[in-house]
């Protein structure tokens, strides 16, 4: 059985409402971008309004307890965040930079048409 936490063990306290609102926004934003960018305005504007209204209502009514993180939990979350940034760097940024380094002379050099 888990021992109760002492007040001195808590390293960070996060509002549950803030975490829930961030999660709902993370789910709703791509849908809104798709609707407003790819679908005809006749259909996209009412659908985007419905998605926005539903996400606001969900953010307001979702039960969200306050998150209390210990130092160990905070370290695990920070390591996971650093690993995902490293994954992003290795998977996206470095290959783009390599391609730019390879093809930059061909882009900059003016073509000599005869």
Buried (B, 14 or more C-beta within 10 A) or exposed (E): EEEEEEEEBBEEEBEBBEBBBEBBEEEBEEBBEBBBEEEEEEEBEEBBEEBBEEBEEBBEEBEBEEBBBBEEBBEEEEEEEEEEEEEEEEEEEEEEEEEEEEEEEEEEEEEEEE
